[in-house]
Amino acid sequence: MLQIIKIEWLKVKNYRTFWVFIGLGLLAMLAPNFIIHDIFVKNIPKEAQQLLGQSMYDFPLVWQTVASVNSYTSGIFSLLVITLVSNEFNYKTHRQNVIDGWDRRDFVLSKLFWVVTLALLALLTSLIAVFIFGGVYGKAPFSMEGSRFLGYYFLQVLVSLSLALLVGMLVKRTGLAIILFLGYIMFIEQILVSIVKRFFGNIGGLFPLQAGDELLPFPIVEKLVKFSGPYDSVVYLTALVAYIAIFIWLVFRRMLRTDL
């Protein structure tokens, strides 16, 4: 595995697009929190803040706020996964890896390495954001209460990255794969969720990305509309883990059966 990681690093260390995606991903997770902090903390009158209760960036609510905000922005890492996978097929490096002695499973493991690494990077960045906003800008003492929301966020990112890996494996063309992936996360799943919820009830909330959204409601919205998912959190967590397993299984199945 260490040899696989070393080869993957050699592929990307001088790849400018990779570093652009990493930079944009980190910026997309930190910048919105600064903007929302300025809007909802600095610029809202104290009377309105009292009606809303505790500040969103005070402990322990900051855990949920950061996780909820970042769940909408960390998708940039998914686009990076698609790019890395499709490049392998476009430049035939996946074939060269196998010729050089890799097993097909090794190729999949090399891409799962990026899925896990990018998910951990997103988690670490979110953790840093929690300490910045809760510790520097917040007025409440540190508390681990609510830290579970970062765990929910981590699973949601893993689902998104695993789905991106599957799309990249199936489509193989960077532009088309990105269009299909963005189309799904921005429109198709939302349409499916609405249709299923209308005709079949709450089970519509168990679609891959929607399950994560159900676990990560935005604090102010949750207070104003008394939002809560219709199922216990264990149900959504089970769904997320199941989707990760299914996507990875499909990736292995595709790679082991397709022609190089």
C-alpha positions in Angstrom: 0.0 0.0 0.0 2.9 2.4 0.8 4.2 1.8 -2.8 0.8 2.7 -4.2 0.6 5.9 -2.1 4.1 6.9 -3.3 3.1 6.4 -7.0 -0.1 8.4 -6.5 1.9 11.2 -4.9 4.3 11.3 -7.8 1.4 11.6 -10.2 0.0 14.7 -8.5 2.9 16.6 -6.9 3.5 18.6 -10.0 -0.1 18.5 -11.3 -1.3 22.1 -11.1 -4.9 21.3 -11.5 -4.7 19.1 -8.4 -3.4 21.9 -6.3 -5.9 24.4 -7.7 -8.7 22.0 -6.6 -7.2 21.6 -3.2 -6.9 25.4 -2.8 -10.4 26.0 -4.0 -11.8 23.2 -1.7 -10.2 24.7 1.4 -11.3 28.2 0.5 -14.8 27.0 -0.2 -15.0 25.5 3.3 -13.5 28.5 5.2 -14.8 31.6 3.3 -18.6 30.9 3.6 -18.2 30.6 7.4 -16.6 34.0 7.6 -19.4 35.4 5.4 -22.2 33.8 7.4 -20.5 34.9 10.7 -20.5 38.5 9.5 -24.1 38.3 8.4 -25.7 36.5 11.3 -23.4 37.5 14.2 -22.0 40.9 13.4 -24.8 42.6 11.4 -27.9 41.3 13.2 -29.2 43.5 16.0 -28.8 42.2 19.5 -32.5 42.1 19.9 -32.8 39.7 17.0 -29.9 37.6 18.2 -31.7 37.2 21.6 -34.8 35.9 19.8 -32.6 33.4 18.0 -30.9 32.4 21.2 -27.3 31.3 21.3 -25.0 32.6 18.6 -24.4 30.0 15.8 -20.7 30.3 16.3 -20.6 29.8 20.0 -19.9 26.4 21.5 -21.5 23.9 21.3 -23.7 25.1 18.3 -20.6 26.0 16.3 -20.0 22.2 15.6 -23.4 22.0 13.8 -23.0 25.3 12.0 -19.6 24.5 10.5 -20.6 21.0 9.5 -23.9 22.2 7.9 -22.2 25.0 6.0 -19.3 22.9 4.8 -21.6 20.1 3.7 -22.7 22.4 0.8 -19.2 23.4 -0.3 -16.9 20.4 0.1 -18.2 18.9 -3.2 -15.2 20.5 -4.9 -13.2 17.5 -3.7 -15.6 15.2 -5.5 -14.8 17.0 -8.7 -11.1 16.4 -8.0 -11.7 12.7 -7.6 -13.5 12.6 -10.9 -10.6 14.4 -12.6 -8.0 12.1 -11.1 -9.9 8.9 -12.1 -10.8 10.1 -15.6 -7.2 11.2 -16.3 -6.1 7.6 -15.7 -8.4 6.4 -18.4 -7.7 9.3 -20.8 -4.0 9.0 -20.6 -4.0 5.1 -20.3 -2.0 5.2 -17.1 -4.3 2.7 -15.5 -3.3 0.2 -18.2 0.4 1.0 -17.7 0.1 0.4 -14.0 -1.3 -3.1 -14.6 1.4 -3.8 -17.2 4.0 -2.7 -14.6 2.6 -5.3 -12.1 -0.3 -3.7 -10.4 -3.4 -5.9 -9.7 -6.7 -4.3 -10.8 -7.6 -4.1 -7.1 -4.5 -2.0 -6.5 -5.7 0.5 -9.0 -9.0 0.8 -7.1 -7.2 1.0 -3.8 -5.1 3.9 -5.2 -8.3 5.9 -5.9 -9.8 4.9 -2.6 -6.7 6.4 -1.0 -7.7 9.8 -2.4 -11.3 9.3 -1.3 -10.2 8.7 2.3 -7.4 11.4 2.2 -9.7 14.1 0.8 -12.4 13.2 3.3 -9.9 13.5 6.2 -8.7 16.8 4.8 -12.2 18.1 4.7 -12.8 16.9 8.3 -9.5 18.5 9.5 -10.3 21.8 7.8 -13.8 21.8 9.4 -12.2 21.1 12.8 -9.9 24.0 12.4 -12.9 26.2 11.4 -14.7 25.1 14.6 -11.7 26.1 16.7 -11.3 29.5 14.9 -14.9 30.5 15.1 -15.8 28.9 18.4 -12.5 29.7 20.1 -11.6 33.1 18.7 -14.9 34.6 17.7 -17.2 32.7 20.1 -18.1 33.9 23.6 -19.0 30.5 25.1 -16.5 28.1 26.7 -15.2 25.1 24.8 -17.5 22.1 24.7 -17.4 18.8 22.9 -21.2 18.6 22.9 -22.4 18.6 19.3 -19.0 17.3 18.0 -21.0 14.4 16.5 -22.1 16.7 13.7 -18.5 16.6 12.3 -18.8 12.8 12.3 -22.0 13.1 10.3 -20.3 15.5 8.0 -17.4 13.1 7.5 -19.7 10.3 6.4 -21.5 12.6 4.0 -18.3 13.6 2.4 -17.3 10.0 2.0 -20.6 9.3 0.3 -20.1 12.2 -2.1 -16.5 11.2 -2.9 -17.4 7.5 -3.3 -20.2 8.5 -5.7 -17.8 10.7 -7.6 -15.4 7.7 -7.8 -18.1 5.5 -9.3 -19.2 8.1 -11.8 -15.6 8.6 -12.9 -15.1 4.9 -13.3 -18.3 4.5 -15.3 -18.1 7.5 -17.6 -14.3 8.0 -17.9 -14.5 11.3 -19.7 -13.8 14.2 -17.4 -16.2 16.8 -18.7 -19.1 14.5 -19.1 -18.5 12.8 -15.8 -18.4 16.2 -14.0 -21.6 17.4 -15.8 -23.5 14.2 -14.8 -22.2 14.4 -11.2 -23.2 18.0 -10.8 -26.5 17.4 -12.5 -27.2 14.6 -10.0 -26.3 16.5 -6.8 -27.8 19.8 -7.9 -31.0 18.7 -9.6 -31.7 15.0 -10.1 -31.5 13.9 -6.5 -33.6 16.8 -5.3 -36.3 16.0 -7.9 -36.2 12.3 -6.9 -36.4 13.2 -3.2 -39.5 15.5 -3.8 -41.2 12.8 -5.9 -40.6 9.9 -3.5 -41.5 12.0 -0.4 -44.8 13.1 -2.1 -45.9 9.6 -3.1 -44.1 7.3 -0.7 -43.4 9.4 2.4 -40.3 9.9 4.5 -38.3 7.2 2.7 -37.4 9.9 0.2 -35.1 11.4 2.8 -32.8 8.3 2.5 -31.3 9.2 -0.8 -27.4 9.3 -0.7 -26.8 13.0 -0.2 -30.2 13.8 1.3 -29.5 11.4 4.2 -26.6 13.6 5.2 -28.6 16.8 4.8 -31.2 15.3 7.2 -28.5 14.9 9.8 -27.0 18.4 9.3 -29.8 21.0 9.4 -28.7 24.7 9.5 -29.1 25.9 13.1 -31.3 29.0 12.4 -33.5 27.1 10.0 -33.9 24.3 12.5 -35.0 26.8 15.2 -37.4 28.8 13.1 -39.2 25.8 11.5 -38.5 23.2 14.2 -36.8 21.0 11.7 -36.1 17.4 12.6 -35.7 14.4 10.4 -38.6 11.9 10.5 -36.2 9.0 11.3 -33.8 8.5 14.2 -30.2 9.5 13.4 -29.2 5.8 13.4 -31.3 5.2 10.3 -29.6 8.0 8.3 -26.1 6.9 9.5 -26.9 3.3 8.5 -28.0 4.6 5.1 -24.8 6.6 4.6 -22.6 3.6 5.5 -24.6 1.3 3.2 -24.2 3.8 0.3 -20.4 4.0 0.8 -20.2 0.2 0.8 -22.4 -0.2 -2.3 -20.5 2.5 -4.3 -17.2 1.0 -3.5 -18.4 -2.5 -4.3 -19.7 -1.3 -7.7 -16.3 0.4 -8.3 -14.4 -2.9 -7.7 -16.9 -4.8 -9.8 -16.6 -2.3 -12.7 -12.8 -2.4 -12.6 -12.4 -6.1 -12.3 -14.8 -6.8 -15.2 -14.1 -4.1 -17.7 -11.6 -4.3 -20.5 -8.5 -2.2 -20.1 
